[in-house]
Amino acid sequence: MLTILGFTMIATFLVLIMLKKMSPIAALVLIPALFCVFVGKGAKLGDYVIDGVTSLAPTAAMLMFAIVYFGVMIDVGLFDPIVRGILKFCKADPLRIVVGTAVLAAIVSLDGDGSTTFMITVSAMYPLYKRLKMSLVVMTGVAAMANGVMNTLPWGGPTARAATALKLNAGDIFVPMIPALAVGLLGVFVLAYVLGRRERKRLGVLTLDEVLVEEPVESETVLVGAGGGEGNKRTRTGGSGSGTDADAELPDEDEGFQGLDPDRPTLRPKLYWFNALLTVTLLTAMIMEWLPIPVLFLLGAALALTVNFPHMPDQRARLGAHAENVLNVSGMVFAAAVFTGVLQGTGMVDHMATWLVGNIPDGMGPHMAFVTGVLSIPLTYFMSNDGFYFGILPVLAEAGQAHGVSSLEIARASLVGQPLHMSSPLVPAVYVLVGMAKVEFGDHTRFVVKWAALTSLVVLGAGILFGII
């Protein structure tokens, strides 16, 4: 019964947010609360929620102050030269911009932290997408997939968890997987190229002057929706194309294109090198683990505000300017704590995993590495990495050893699902991505799931082809 209720709860959540019948925050809170009552453990709901909130509180604190920090860095113009450089290199070509998004996300992912990767990537690329009227879900989808492949680095989390759970060396797991992961990353770049061509076909290619200078043009109505059928009408201004993107929402017009405004009052050109040095120092401290990440961003945000905006009214204005992003992301994280708390506290996640493992045919025993790779795709999407690597992976490894499959092969195969995992509603970093990009979580999910699952299968296929798995 717990197995059925667990799968039903997850399916209900995904359907409601993808159909936009409920907001993600409401769905993350109300659906698990309702199913907790169905399970007969409504009296323990408070304990489950407190446990979930306690476990995610450091993450929420880190995201809150990280958003403030990078928001201030955007305000003072730290990323403006990067944005202008990318723009000039891409020549206002949507194809190059989408590929550039994938490359930038992959490079920044070397720090091993998904939240930081998304904040930097969106900070640099969001102004380009907005000004060219490009699809923002293309940006979030490509960034999430690139980060998902790179998330397998030994210091990124999954590899370390697999090594710890199976008592293996992280290097022995990761190094042989490099060719397969390289193919997966190449697959992301190819997909970015395809999506970029589709954006170029829809919008055309503007000149640099057309991008940097706002020009009043007639508005046009386009259809956006899924499956190429009828969608919601939305009016947009600008752009040179008249086609539609059946899988991606067009961005709303809001405050206008501010990322390259050379006259905004928050710029601090005299403090540019201080801000650059502060950011490099902060990222270095995070990689070297000098202090816990929440503490680093708390200190960084306080220092950035104090130096760049020494007057209290200016500091309050900056905090107010980023309050919406902070509230959206931190609220989503705490709401997700309800979801994960109920899943784990009621035992639904354990019963779901046991059911899946128990239904593996005996004839698949010698192919347990392949089975692990396939299972890692949905399981790491529907549960946290901790739950999968510490709860499920040891069971799969034991079953593999009974059929002569080494734990190393099982561990390597377990990394396959990470491209999809990074868009899981249980990953706090994804809320940073969609929040800063002003994209509905349901739109991101509907767009990215199929492509991320395909990327995972490419990594799995490459691993089998190279004899790694």
TORKOLTI-123654 format. One record per atom (N, C-alpha, C): x, y, z. Coordinates in steps of 0.02 Angstrom, whole numbers, plus 32768, in hexadecimal, padded with zeros to 4 digits. Last residue first. Layout:
<sites>
XYZ/...
</sites>
This chain:
<sites>
85FB7FFB7C71/85C17FE07C96/85AF7F9C7C78/866580067C1D/866C80207C61/863580037C8E/86637FE87B98/86727FB27BC6/867C7FC97C0E/863880467B41/867F80487B53/869380127B83/85B080257B3E/85D880207B01/8623801E7B10/858880457BC0/858580007BA9/85B17FF57B6C/859D80CF7BBD/85BE80A67BEF/85C0805D7BDC/854680F67B58/858E80FF7B4F/85B580D47B80/84CC80D97B96/84DF80B67B59/852A80BB7B4C/84D181347C02/84CD80EC7C0E/84E380C57BD1/84D281AD7BBC/850A819C7BE9/850B81517BF6/845681A17B7C/849381A77B54/84D081957B7E/840181A27BE9/840681657BC1/844381667B94/841282277C11/842581F17C3D/842E81AF7C17/83DA82677BA1/842182707BB1/843B82397BDF/8354823E7BB0/837A82297B75/83C582307B81/833582837C25/833382397C25/835B821E7BEA/834183057BF4/836F82EE7C28/837082A27C2C/82D883097B98/831C83127B81/834F82F97BB4/826782F37BEA/827682C57BB1/82BE82CB7B9A/8271835D7C48/827183167C5D/828582E97C23/826783E27C1B/82A983C47C25/82A883797C2F/81E0840F7C0A/821184167BD5/824D83E87BDE/81A083F37C82/818483D97C44/81B683DC7C0B/81F4843D7CD9/81EE83F47CDE/81D583D67C9D/81DE84C27CB1/822184A57CAF/821E84597CAE/815584CB7CCC/816D84D47C88/81B384B57C7F/815784B97D58/8133848A7D2D/814A848E7CE5/819B852B7D83/81B984E97D8C/819884B57D60/81A685B87D18/817C858D7D41/819B85477D46/822E86287D25/820E85F27CFF/81E285CA7D2E/828F86867D4C/824786987D48/822186687D1A/830F86687D66/82FD866E7D1F/82B486827D14/830D865B7DEE/833386937DD2/8322869E7D88/82B985E87DF5/82A786267E16/82CB86627DF8/82F985827DB2/82BA859B7D96/82A685DD7DB5/8370857B7E06/837285817DBD/833285A07DA1/834185697E86/836A85A37E77/836985B17E2C/830484F17E73/82D9852B7E82/82FF856C7E7B/836D849C7E64/834384A87E29/831584E37E35/83A784907EE2/83C884BA7EB1/839B84CA7E75/835B84307F2A/835284777F37/836F84A47F00/830A83AA7EEA/834C83CA7EE8/834484157EF2/828F83767EDB/82AD836D7F1C/82F3838B7F20/826883807E59/824A83B07E88/826683A97ECE/82F6836E7DED/82C683507E1B/82A883857E49/835983937D9B/831983B67D91/82E383987DBE/83C283417DB9/83CB83887DC7/838C83B17DB9/839D82C17D89/839782D17DD1/839A831B7DDF/83C182BD7D06/837B82C77D15/837282DB7D5E/844D82AD7D13/843282E37CE9/83E882F17CF5/845782387D6C/8461827C7D84/844882B37D56/844D81B17D4A/841081D87D4F/841982217D62/84CD81767D4F/84AD81837D0E/847381B37D13/850981497DBF/851281907DAF/84E981A57D72/84FD80C27DC8/84D080EA7DF1/84D481347DE2/8564808C7D80/8522808F7D60/84F280BC7D87/85C880917DE1/85CD80BA7DA5/858980C37D83/859680317E3C/85A080777E51/85A480A57E14/859A7FBE7DF0/855A7FD67E0A/855F80207E1C/86237FB27DDC/85F67FBC7DA2/85B37FD77DB8/864B7FA17E62/86637FDA7E3B/86367FE87DFF/86177F287E88/85F97F647EA4/860F7FA37E7F/86057EB37DFE/862C7ED67E31/86087F157E4A/85A27E267DEE/85AB7E6B7DD6/85CD7E937E0E/857E7DA57E16/85C17DB17DFC/85CE7DF67DE0/85067D9C7E52/85097D857E0D/854C7D967DED/85187DD57ECC/84FF7D907ECB/85017D727E85/85367E577EA8/856D7E2B7EBE/85577DE27EBE/84B57E897E8E/84E57E807E59/851D7E517E6B/847D7E8E7F0D/845E7E627EDB/848E7E567EA1/84D37EED7F44/84D17EA97F61/84B27E787F2F/84B17F5C7EF6/84F67F407EF4/84F87EFA7F0F/842D7F717F1C/843C7F607ED7/84827F417ED1/84437F927FA3/84197F587F92/84287F417F4A/849180087F98/84AD7FCB7FB7/84857F8C7FA7/8431805F7F54/846D80467F33/848C80097F55/83CD80857FB2/83BE80577F7B/83FD80377F5D/840580D68019/83CF80A78026/83C680727FF1/846B81267FEC/84758104802C/843F80D0803A/843E81517F6E/848181357F75/848C81107FB7/83B7817B7F85/83C8814A7F52/840C81287F61/83BD81D77FEF/8390819E7FF2/83A381677FC1/841982347FBD/8427820F7FFB/83FD81D07FFE/83D582677F4F/8412823F7F44/842482177F82/832382527F65/836182767F6D/839C82487F5D/82B1821A7EE4/82CB821B7F28/830D82417F29/828E82207E5F/8258821E7E90/8270821D7ED9/830782217E1E/82D982587E12/82A4825B7E49/834581AE7E40/836681EC7E56/833B82297E47/82E981577E01/82F081587E49/831281977E63/82EF81667D73/82B3817B7D98/82BF81837DE3/838081477D68/8360817F7D46/832081947D6A/83A580D37DA7/83BD81127DC3/839A814E7DA3/8375806B7D59/834F807E7D95/836580C27DB1/83DB80667CF8/839780767CE4/836E808F7D21/844980427D49/844A807F7D20/840480957D0C/841D7FC87D7D/842B80007DAA/842A80427D84/841A7F7C7D07/83DC7F887D2C/83E47FC37D5B/84A27F797CE9/84747F997CBB/84327FAB7CDE/84CB7F317D59/84E77F737D4D/84B97F9B7D1E/84897EB77D4D/84747EE57D82/84917F2B7D79/848B7E4A7CFB/848B7E8D7CDC/84777EC27D0F/847C7DD47D3F/84BE7DE37D23/84C47E297D04/83EC7DE77D5E/84217DE87D90/84667DF77D74/83857DD67D0A/83AA7E147D02/83E47E1A7D34/83427D657D2E/836E7D617CF3/83977DA07CE8/82EF7D8E7D93/832C7D6A7DA4/835C7D677D6A/82B07E377D80/82AF7DEF7D6F/82F27DCE7D80/82877EA27E00/82B97E967DCD/82BA7E4B7DBE/82347EBC7E69/82157EA97E2A/82477EA17DF1/82827EEB7ED2/82657EA77ED6/82467E8F7E96/829B7F6E7EAB/82D27F3E7EAC/82B77EF77EAC/82187FA47EBA/823B7FA67E7A/82737F727E76/82007F8B7F42/81D47F6F7F0F/81F77F6D7ECB/82637FD77F7E/82627F8E7F88/82387F6C7F53/823980577F57/8279803D7F40/827B7FF17F46/81BD80617F99/81C180697F51/8201804A7F35/81E58053801E/81BA80208000/81BB80247FB4/822F80CA802E/824F80888037/822680518016/81CE812B8019/820781287FEB/822B80E57FF2/817581168085/815F810B8040/819B81028011/819081328108/81AC80F480ED/819980E780A5/816C81A78140/81388173813C/815381318122/81E581EF8131/81CA81DF8173/819781A78173/81F981FF80A7/822781D780CE/820981C18111/81878249807E/819E820F8059/81C981E18083/818682B180DE/8150828080DD/8165824180B7/81FF82F480BD/81F382DB8100/81BD82A68103/81EC83198038/821F82E68048/821482CA808E/81818376804B/817C833E801C/81AD8306802F/81B783D180A4/817A83AD80B6/8174836E808B/82208402805B/822F83DE8098/81F283B780B0/81E4844D7FF9/81FF840C7FE6/821183E28023/81CE84BE8047/819484968031/81AB8451801C/825084EB8054/822D84D58090/81EE84AC807F/826785097FCC/829184D87FEF/826D84BE802D/8209856C7FB1/8205852D7F8D/822D84F67FB1/823785D28004/81F585B58010/81ED85727FEE/82B085EE7FC5/82B185D28009/826D85B3801B/827C861C7F47/82A985E37F4C/82A985C57F91/822586887F67/821086517F3D/823B86137F47/827686DB7FB8/823A86BD7FD3/822386817FAA/82DB87007F5C/82EC86DF7F9B/82AF86BA7FB7/8292873F7EF7/82B887027EE8/82C786DC7F28/825F87AB7F43/8231877C7F21/8255873B7F12/82CE87F27F70/82A487CF7FA1/8277879B7F7F/831C88427F26/832787FA7F1E/82FB87D07F4C/82F688C17F4B/82F688B07F03/82FB88657EF8/830C88C37FD4/82C888C27FBA/82C488AD7F71/839788C97FD3/8376888F7FF1/832E88897FD8/83A489477F98/83BF890C7F77/83A088CC7F92/836789997FF8/834D89977FB3/836589597F8F/83B889868066/8373896F8069/8354896A8024/842A89C48034/842C897C8045/83E589608047/83FE8A488028/84138A237FEC/841489D87FF9/83E68A6980AF/83AE8A68807E/83BF8A41803F/846E8A5C80E5/84388A2E80F6/83FD8A2E80C6/84FF8A668083/84C78A8980A1/848C8A5A80AC/855B8A16803E/85688A258084/852E8A4880A7/856089AB7FD0/852989D87FE2/852E89E9802C/85D789657FC7/85BB89847F8B/858489B67F9A/85F1893D804D/862489618026/860489867FEB/857988FF8078/85988934809F/85C8895E8076/855E889D8017/852F88D38023/8550890E8046/85D1884B8025/85C1886B7FE5/859188A57FEE/85C5882080AA/85FE88488096/85F0886D8055/854E87D680A6/8554880E80D4/858D883D80BF/856F87758047/853887A3803A/853E87E08067/85DB87328088/85E487538048/85AE87868039/859D86FD80FB/85D2872E8102/85DC875680C2/854386A880B9/852A86D980E8/855E871180F1/859886578070/856C8685804B/854E86B9807A/85D9861480DB/85FF863A80A9/85D3866C8085/857085D3811C/85958607813F/85BC8633810E/8546857680BA/851985AB80D1/853D85E480F4/85C2852880AE/85AA85538077/85788587808F/863785278135/85F8850E8117/85DE854180E3/86E0854D8101/86A88556812E/866B8536810E/8737851280A8/8753853680E1/871E85418117/872984C38032/870484B3806F/872384D380AD/875A84DD7FB7/878A84C47FE8/876A84B3802B/86E685107F7E/870484D37F63/873384B37F95/86D385827FCE/869F854F7FCA/86BC850D7FB2/874585CB7FB7/873885B47FFB/8703857D7FFC/872F85E67F2F/876985BE7F44/875E85A27F8A/86BF86387F37/86BA85F77F15/86F485CA7F28/86F786A47F7E/86BD86807F99/86B8863B7F79/875C86CF7F28/876D86B77F6B/8735868D7F89/870D86F97EBD/873E86C37EB3/875286A47EF7/86C787617EFD/86A387287EE0/86D286ED7ED7/872D87BA7F21/8701879E7F55/86DE875F7F3B/875F87DB7EA3/878A87B77ED2/876087977F0A/86F0881F7E70/870987E47E4E/873487BA7E7D/86E488887ECC/86AE88587EC6/86C488187EA3/875E88C97EB2/874F88B07EF5/8719887B7EF2/874D88EB7E2E/878088B97E3E/877888A07E86/86E2894B7E39/86DD890E7E10/870E88D87E26/86D289C27E75/86D989887EA2/86D989467E7B/86BC8A1C7E12/86F98A247E38/870689E97E67/863B89F87DE3/867789E87DBB/86B889EE7DE2/85B389CE7E15/85EB89E37E3E/862C89D37E19/850589ED7DF2/854989DA7DDB/857E89F67E0A/84898A1B7E14/84A989EC7E43/84EF89D87E2E/84508A697DB1/84708A8B7DEA/84958A5C7E19/84748A447D07/844E8A357D43/84748A4D7D81/84B28A587C8E/84A48A947CB6/847D8A847CF6/84BF89EC7C3C/84FD8A0A7C56/84F18A457C85/846A895B7C3D/845E89A37C44/849B89C47C62/846C88D47C30/84A288F97C10/849889457C13/83FC88A77C7A/843D88897C85/847688B07C68/837E88D67C5F/83A788FD7C8D/83EF88E47C91/82F888E17BFD/833C88C57BFA/836B88F07C23/826288DD7C63/828B88F07C2A/82D188D37C2F/821488AE7CC7/823488EF7CD1/825F89057C97/81C3884C7C58/81BE88667C9B/81E088A97C9E/817287E07BEB/819488207BF0/818D88387C38/818C872F7BFF/8162876B7C05/818E87A97C02/81D386BD7B89/81D586E57BC6/81A5871F7BC4/817B86307B47/819F866F7B3B/819D86997B7A/819385857B6C/816F85C37B78/819B85FF7B64/81A684FC7AFD/81C3852D7B2A/8198856C7B2F/817B84A47A9E/818E84887ADE/81A284BD7B11/816084E77A28/812B84C07A46/813C84A87A8C/817D858179FA/81A2854A7A17/817085227A3F/815885D2795D/814885C079A2/8173858679B7/818A866078F7/8179861B7904/81698610794C/81B786D978D7/817086D578E3/815A868D78F0/824487417904/8225870478E9/81DC870378F9/827F87AA793D/827687AE78F5/8256877178D8/825A880F79CD/826987D079AC/825C87D57963/81CE886A7A19/821388617A00/821B881E79E0/816188307A92/817988697A6D/81C0885C7A56/80D787BF7A9C/811B87D27AAB/8130880B7A7E/804887777AE0/806387AC7AB6/80AA87BB7ACB/800486D87AD8/802D87077AFE/804A87397ACE/7F8D86587AEA/7FA586927AC4/7FCC86C07AF2/7FB385B17B0B/7F9B85F17B25/7FB7862A7AFC/7F97853E7A84/7FB385527AC5/7F9485927ADC/7F7084B17A22/7F5F84F57A36/7F7C85037A7B/8002844E7A00/7FBC845E79FA/7FAF84A57A0E/8083842D7A18/8075844C79D8/802D845D79CD/809E83FF7A97/808A83D07A64/807783EE7A22/806A848C7AF5/808D844D7AF0/807284257AB5/8084853B7AD2/806085037AEF/808784C47AE5/806485D97A8F/809285AE7AB4/806985777AD4/805786427A06/8037860C7A2D/806D85E47A4F/806686F37A03/807C86B179F0/8057867F7A1C/804F879279C2/8034875E79EC/804B871B79D4/80B8882079C9/809A87EA79A3/808387B579D4/80D288D179C1/80CC889279E6/80AA885E79BA/814989307968/8104891A7971/810388D87996/81CA897E79C9/81B2895A798E/816B8943799C/824689E979FF/81FF89D97A01/81E989B779C1/82DF89A97A34/82BC89CB79FE/827289B97A01/836E89B17A98/832689A37A95/830789CB7A5C/840989737A70/83DF89AE7A6F/8396899A7A69/844788F97A6C/845C89287AA0/843089657AA4/840E88BA79FC/8408889C7A3E/841588CF7A75/843089077991/83E988FC799E/83DE88E079E3/84BA88FD7996/849A893E79A4/8451893679B4/84CD88777970/84DF888C79B4/84BE88CF79C5/843E88387915/848188567918/848F886C7960/83E9879C792B/83EC87E4792D/843587FB7929/83A3871878D6/83E1873078F3/83E2877C78F0/830886C178FE/833786E178D2/837586F778F8/82A7867D7947/82B486C47956/82DF86E87922/829A85FA7919/825F861D7932/826A86697935/831B85D778F6/82E785D478C3/82AA85FD78D8/835885E27973/836D860E793B/833886107905/8317857C79B7/830E85C079CD/832285F27996/83498510796E/8301851B7970/82F185627986/83CF851C798B/83B985247945/836E85317941/83CA85017A13/83DF854279FC/83CA854F79B4/83A7847B7A12/837884AB7A2E/838984F27A19/841E844B79D7/83DD843F79B7/83A9847279D0/847E84747A35/8483848A79EF/843F848379CC/8453842E7AA4/845384777AA6/845784937A5F/846E83AD7A75/842983C07A81/8422840C7A84/84F983B77A74/84D583AB7A35/848C83BF7A3C/851183C97AFC/852583FD7ACD/850183F57A8A/84E1834E7B2C/84C1838D7B42/84D283C57B12/853D82F97AEF/84F682F47ADD/84D083327AF2/85AE831D7B34/85AB832B7AEC/856383287AD4/858982E57BAD/8590832D7BA8/858E83447B60/858A825D7B88/854D827C7BA0/854F82C87B9B/8611824F7B69/85DF82457B34/859C82657B48/864382627BE8/865682917BB3/8625828C7B78/861181F37C29/85F882357C3D/8609826A7C08/865E81927BE8/861481917BE2/85F681D47BF4/86E281B87C0F/86CE81B67BC8/868281B77BBE/86D781B37CA2/86E281F27C7E/86CF81EE7C34/86D0813F7CEA/869181587CCD/869B81967CA3/874D81297D21/873981007CE7/86F981187CC5/874381917D87/877381957D50/875F81687D15/86DE816B7DEA/86D681A27DBB/8703819E7D7E/870680F97E34/86C380FD7E17/86C381307DDE/878581157E5D/877A80D77E38/873580D67E17/876F818A7EA6/8794818D7E67/8789814F7E3D/872E815B7F18/870981857EE9/872C81897EA6/873880B37F4A/875D80F17F3E/8739811A7F09/86B480717FB4/86E080707F7A/870780B17F76/864180528004/8685804D801E/86B880457FE5/85C4806E7FDA/85DE802D7FC7/862680227FDD/85AF80EE800F/857D80BA801B/85988074800D/861E81367FDF/8614812C8027/85E580F18035/860A81337F55/864881187F72/863F81097FBC/858F81757F4C/859581307F36/85D3810F7F54/85B481F37F7E/858281CB7FA1/858781827F8D/860F821C7F1C/862682147F62/85F481EA7F8A/85B982227EAF/85F281F37EAF/860B81E77EF5/855C82887ED9/854882437ECB/858182117ECD/85BC82FF7EF6/858982E27F22/857A82997F13/862983417EBD/85E6835A7EB0/85B0833B7EDA/86A5830F7EC5/8693833F7EF9/864C835B7EEF/86A882BC7E53/86B0829F7E96/869C82CD7ECF/862382E67DE1/866882F07DF9/866E82D77E40/85A082E37DBD/85BF82A37DCE/860882AA7DE3/8577835B7D8E/856B834E7DD5/858A830C7DEC/8581835E7D06/85BC83727D2C/85B483657D77/84FD83397CE7/8535830F7CD2/8573831E7CFC/84B883A57D22/84AB83617D37/84E383317D24/84E384147CDB/84F6840D7D21/84EC83C77D3A/84A383F87C63/84EC83FD7C65/850583F57CAC/841C83FB7C8E/843983BD7C74/848583BF7C75/840D84817CB9/840184497CE8/842184097CCF/842584C87C42/845184D17C7D/844A84977CAE/83BA849D7BF3/8400848F7BDE/842F84957C19/834C84CD7C40/835484877C2F/839C84757C1D/835F85587C47/835E85307C84/836984E67C76/835D85797BBA/839685897BE5/8397855D7C23/82DE854C7B98/831985307B76/8357853C7BA0/8290859D7BE3/829585577BF8/82CC85337BD2/829886167BA1/82BD860F7BDF/82C185C77BF7/82AC86367AF9/8288860E7B29/82B286037B67/82D486E37AD0/82DE869B7ACB/82B786777B02/82D8876C7ABB/8297874B7AC0/829D86FF7AB8/834E87AB7AC7/8342878C7A87/82FE87697A84/834687D37B4C/834988067B18/833987E97AD3/834187597B92/830A87887B96/830B87B97B5C/83BB871D7B72/837C86FB7B60/8342872D7B61/8412877B7BAB/8414876C7B63/83D3874C7B4C/83F5877A7C35/83EA87B77C0D/83E987AA7BC2/841986F07C55/83D387087C57/83C887487C2E/84A286D77C5C/847E86C97C1E/843786E57C1C/84D786FA7CDA/84FA870E7C9D/84CD870A7C5F/847A86C77D35/848F870D7D3A/84AE87257CF9/847786417D10/843C866A7D03/844F86B47D06/84FB861D7D3A/84E586137CF5/84A986407CE5/84FA863B7DC4/852A865C7D97/851286587D4F/849285E97DF1/849086317DFD/84BF86567DCE/84BA85697DCA/847E85867DAE/847B85D27DB8/852F85597E19/853185537DD0/84F585767DB0/84FC85627E99/852A85957E82/852E85957E36/84AE84EC7E9A/848F852E7EA5/84BB85667E8B/850B84837E86/84D884927E54/84BA84D77E5C/85B484787E9B/8577848E7EBC/854484A57E88/862D845C7E5D/860B84277E7F/85CA843A7EA1/867884AA7E0D/867B84B97E54/865584867E7E/865A84857D8D/8697846A7DA9/869D84797DF4/85F284CC7D5D/85E284927D85/862084717DA3/862785277D06/861C853E7D4A/860C85037D79/862884D47C94/866784EE7CB0/865D85027CF9/85A084BB7C7D/85CF84837C87/860F849B7CA9/856E853B7C6A/855685147CA2/858584DA7CB1/85B4855E7BF3/85BE85847C31/85A9855C7C6D/858184FF7B99/85C985017BA7/85D585257BE9/84F885207B98/850E84DD7BAC/855784DC7BC0/84FF85A57B6A/84E185967BAB/84F885527BC5/853485937AEB/855C85B57B1E/854185AA7B64/84C5855A7AAE/850285327AB7/852F85517AEC/847485CD7AB3/845F858F7AD5/849B85617AE1/84C286267A67/84B186367AAC/849C85F87AD2/84C785EF79E9/850485F57A10/84F686027A59/843D85FB79C8/845F85BA79C9/849D85BC79F4/8421868579CC/8404865879FE/842686147A01/849986FD79B9/847F86C27998/8463869379CC/84E1876C79DF/8498876E79E5/8476873579C0/8565874379D9/854B876D79A3/84FF876E79A3/85AD86FF7A36/857486DC7A18/8554870379DF/860A87617A57/862187227A3B/85E886FE7A17/85B687C37A8B/85DE87D27A50/85F787927A2E/8581877B7AF7/855587967AC4/857B87A47A84/85F187617B43/85CC87297B27/85A087417AED/861187E77B64/864087BD7B3F/861E87827B1E/85A0880F7BAB/85B188317B6D/85E188087B43/85A987B67C18/856E87B57BED/857E87D67BAA/862487DD7C4D/861A87987C36/85E087957C05/860C88637C71/863E88537C3D/8637880D7C21/85A2884A7CD5/8596886E7C96/85CB88617C61/85BA88137D4F/85B387E57D16/85A788097CD4/85C388817DA5/85FA88517DA1/85F788267D62/856588E77DBE/858488E17D7B/85BD88B07D75/851988F47E2D/8554891F7E2A/857B89177DE9/84B488937E16/84A388DA7E1C/84E089077E10/84FB881D7E1B/84DC88317DDC/84CE887C7DDD/851F881F7EA2/8554881F7E6F/853988327E2A/84A188177EDC/84C888547EE5/84FF88587EB0/848387947EB5/845987CA7EA0/847D880D7EA5/84E3874D7EF9/84E987517EB0/84BB87877E93/84B187667F7E/84F687757F69/84FA877E7F1E/842C873A7F7D/843B87807F8D/848087927F73/844486B47F60/841D86DD7F31/842A87277F3E/848A86907FD2/84AC868C7F92/848786B57F5D/842C869D8036/846386CD8035/848A86CA7FF3/83D28634800D/83BC8678801B/83F586AA8014/842385C28005/840485DD7FC8/83EE86257FD3/844885AF808C/847B85BA8058/845D85DB801A/83CB859880C5/83F285D380D9/842785E380A5/83A885208086/837F855B807C/83A5859B808E/840D84CD80B9/840984D98071/83E085188063/83EE84CC8142/842E84E9812B/842D84F980E0/8369848E813A/837284D38151/83B684F1813C/8357840A811E/8360843780E5/836C847F80F9/834683CA8198/837B83B1816B/838983E28132/82DA841181CD/831B841281EF/835383FD81C0/827483EC8175/828A84328178/82CF84378198/826983638194/827B83798150/829583C08150/82448369821B/828183458207/8298835B81C2/81CC83AF820E/820483CD8234/824583AB8222/8181835181C6/8190839381A9/81CB83B381CC/817982E68220/819782DC81DE/81AC831F81BF/81368322828C/817A83078294/819D83008252/80B983408250/80E48375826B/812C835E8273/808782C18231/809882F081FB/80C883268214/805782678289/80A082708288/80B782A18253/7FD1825F8272/7FE6827982B3/8031828782B5/7FC9821F81F7/7FBE826781FA/7FD58285823B/7FD881A081CB/800B81BB81F8/8006820781FC/7F8E8163816B/7F7B815781B0/7FAD817281E2/7F99817E80E9/7FC381488102/7FB08136814A/7F4881EE80E0/7F3281B080C1/7F58817480DC/7F9D824C811E/7F5E8239813F/7F4581F78123/7FFC825280BB/8011823D80FE/7FD482288127/7FB582898054/7FC78242804F/7FE082278092/7FAB830D8083/7F6F82E68077/7F7F829B8075/803183328085/800A833480C3/7FCC830980BD/805683277FFE/807182F6802F/804B82F78071/7FFE83947FCE/7FF8834F7FB6/8017831D7FE7/8026840B8011/7FE483EF801B/7FDF83A68007/80B084257FEC/809984248032/805983FB8039/80C184207F64/80F484007F8E/80DD83FA7FD6/8055846F7F3A/805584277F2D/808784027F59/807E84EF7F64/804084D27F7F/804084867F75/80F484FC7F16/80F685007F5F/80B984DF7F7F/80C584F07E8F/80F284BF7EAC/80F484C07EF8/8012850B7E83/805685257E83/808484F07EA1/7FA584A77E1D/7FBC84BF7E5E/800184DC7E57/7F9384967D99/7F5784977DC2/7F6684AD7E09/7FF484887D36/7FEB84C87D57/7FA884CD7D7B/801884117D05/7FD9842D7CE9/7FC984717D07/808683FF7D55/809084057D0D/805284207CEA/804C83F67DD3/807784307DC4/808384377D79/7FFD83817DC4/7FDF83C07DD8/800B83FC7DC8/805B831E7DA2/8024832F7D75/800783737D85/80AF83197E13/80CA832C7DD2/809383417DA2/805382F27E7B/807983307E7F/809183477E3A/802882757E4B/7FF882AB7E55/801B82EF7E57/80A0822E7E4D/807F82397E0E/804D82737E13/80B9822C7ED8/80E9824C7EAA/80C7825D7E68/804881E57F05/805682287F1E/8085824D7EEE/8056816A7EC3/801C81957EB4/802881DD7ECA/80C981387EFD/80C981477EB6/808F81757EA3/8096812D7F82/80D181547F72/80D481687F29/802980D77F77/801D811C7F8C/805981497F7C/806E80627F52/803C807F7F25/803080C97F36/80BD804E7FC5/80DB80557F82/80AC80787F52/8060803F802A/808C807A802B/80AE80857FE8/80297FC48000/800080008000/802B803F8000/
</sites>
